[in-house]
């Protein structure tokens, strides 16, 4: 409901402004910078 603005007034999920659903499922992967900003360090390649 929030995704389409049906729920609480003026609360929407802006993700649909940037993606187009083709199958009904989608994945969002945060950037390395965003992960580091919250204290998560991605593993390094061996």
ZIFEN-V13457 format. One record per backbone hydrogen bond with DSSP energy under -0.5 kcal/mol. NH is the residue of the N-H (numbers start at 1). CO is the residue of the C=O. E is the energy in kcal/mol with one decimal. If there is no record, write none. Layout:
BEGIN
[[NH & CO & E] [NH & CO & E]]
END
This chain:
BEGIN
[[4 & 1 & -0.6] [5 & 2 & -1.1] [6 & 1 & -2.9] [7 & 1 & -0.6] [11 & 8 & -1.6] [12 & 10 & -0.6] [13 & 2 & -1.3] [14 & 12 & -0.8] [16 & 13 & -1.2] [17 & 14 & -2.1] [18 & 15 & -2.0] [19 & 15 & -1.1] [30 & 28 & -0.6] [35 & 31 & -2.2] [36 & 32 & -2.7] [37 & 33 & -1.9] [38 & 34 & -0.9] [38 & 35 & -0.7] [39 & 36 & -1.4] [40 & 35 & -2.8] [41 & 39 & -0.5] [42 & 40 & -0.6]]
END
